[in-house]
């Protein structure tokens, strides 16, 4: 039996590891709550992306190592605990005032990625054949991006960030460049989907926190209660669509490099953060109406496209969505967007539209 088919259990330490990263993503999402002149300034949108990408990539790096080579041994636990320490430093340094906390952020990020690279090099000594080649490739090549990102400490202003993200971009691109090695050591699809699903589940909690924020900031009028109820149903619809697909519609025995799952989930995570921010801003009525509709349905569209991309390849044969299904879903989404621009709808109706779309999406895909 292929190693990629052997059941791999998510350990308690992995779950503990996830909690810090979810806290980091949550802090990144709060950047989207900064409003100026009835809009979210472009530089805050950019900061959000620039913050969430290294968080996602640091988490992905360790998750993939565990997926292919991880064992619940003492040495592995020590490496993971060290990474918890670096992730704590990185999370504590996350701020819209990035310059003030740049050094601890860099120490946290580089420390996380360095631990992962060292693990690959260490495991390459005991592995054989293609698994040895894969571990050596990743363990040696990841130092290229790390070295470039580390050099950013010697620069100021925008050059510092250009160097930092040049290193991160190279780091992210290396698995794509070395795909020929990775496909020979396929991921454990069941374990990888479980890891990303658990992270997604916790991010859904951000939407529930938005509901609590709505209820705590209002006088419990019928509009606020209706808004909260519809938002809760929206969270349930998203949960139903995502997890019903993961549990029942996905073939977990497919052998691949897992890159659609990995890179597609970056967009899913971004869309969920945007959706959580949209709910708060929509209820507080802090954004220009047209901007709010664009931001809200932009997050919905991003989630729809990214989940469709992720699940399409891994669906069981005969259960993949056809052109008619995609046409129906796009048609429903376009109708709701058009209605929202034609008439200025109250916040609870906008949430109701989004909830209905996700209900239809869940029904069609499951």
C-alpha positions, 0 to 999 in steps of 0.5 A, a space after each residue: 500500500 502506498 504511504 499516501 493511502 495510509 491513514 495519518 492521524 492529526 496529533 494534539 500538538 498539531 491542533 495546538 500549533 493551529 491555534 496560534 496561527 488562527 490567532 495570527 490570521 484573526 489579527 490579519 483580518 482585523 486590518 480590514 476593519 480600518 475605514 477611512 472616508 467610507 472605504 477600506 483604504 487600498 494600502 490596508 487591503 494590501 497590508 492584509 494580503 502581505 500579512 496573511 501570505 507569510 502566515 499561511 506559508 509558514 503554516 503550510 510549510 510545517 503541515 506539509 512536512 508532517 504530511 509527508 515525513 512527520 512522526 509523533 516522536 520526541 524530536 518532532 515534538 521538540 521541533 514543533 514546540 520551537 516553531 510554536 515559540 517562533 509563531 508566538 513572536 510572529 503573531 505578537 508582532 503583527 500590526 498595521 504599523 508594520 515598521 515598528 515591529 518588523 524585526 520581531 516579525 522577521 525573526 518569527 517568520 525566518 525562525 519558523 521556515 528555518 526549522 522546517 528546512 532543517 527538518 527536511 534536511 534531517 529526515 533526508 538522511 534516513 529516507 531512501 529513493 524518491 523520498 530522500 530526493 524530495 526531502 533534500 530538494 525542499 530542505 536545501 532550496 528553502 534556504 534560498 528564499 530564507 536568505 533573501 528575506 533575511 537580507 531585508 533587515 539591512 534595508 529601509 522603506 519600501 526596499 525592505 519589503 520588496 526584498 522580504 517578499 521577493 524571498 517569500 515569493 521564491 519560497 512559495 514558487 519552489 514547490 511548483 518548480 520542483 513538482 517533478 520531485 513532489 509527485 513522486 512523493 505524493 501527499 497523504 490526501 486524507 491528512 492534508 484535507 483534514 489539516 486544511 479543514 480544521 483550519 477552515 473550521 476555526 476561521 468560520 468561527 470568525 464569522 460567529 464572532 462577528 455575530 457576537 460583535 453585532 449583538 453586543 454593539 446594538 440594542 437588540 432591535 428586530 433588525 439586529 436580531 434578524 441580521 444576526 439570525 441570517 448571518 448565523 444561517 450563512 455560517 451554517 450554509 458555508 459549513 454545510 457546503 465545505 464540509 459535506 464536500 470534504 467528507 462525502 464528495 472528495 476522493 481521498 485516495 487520489 495521489 498528487 502533490 496537493 498543490 491545488 489544495 494548498 494554494 487554493 486554500 490561501 484564497 479560501 482563507 482570504 475570502 473567509 477573512 473578508 466575509 467576517 469583516 464584511 459582516 461587521 462593517 455591513 451592520 455598523 454601516 461604515 462603508 459607502 453602499 456601492 463599496 460595501 456591496 462590491 467588497 461583500 460580493 467580492 468575498 463571496 465570489 472569491 470563496 465560490 471560485 476557490 472552493 470550486 477549483 479546490 474540490 473539482 479535481 478531487 471529487 469522485 468520478 461522475 460527481 464533478 460539477 458540469 457546465 450547467 451547475 456552474 452556470 446556475 450558480 454564477 447566474 444566481 450570484 449575478 442576479 443577487 449582485 445586480 439586485 443589490 446595485 439596482 436598489 439600496 437594500 438594508 443590511 439584513 437583506 444583503 446578508 440574506 442574499 448571501 445566505 441564500 446563495 450559499 444555501 443554493 451552492 451547498 445544495 448543488 454541490 452536495 
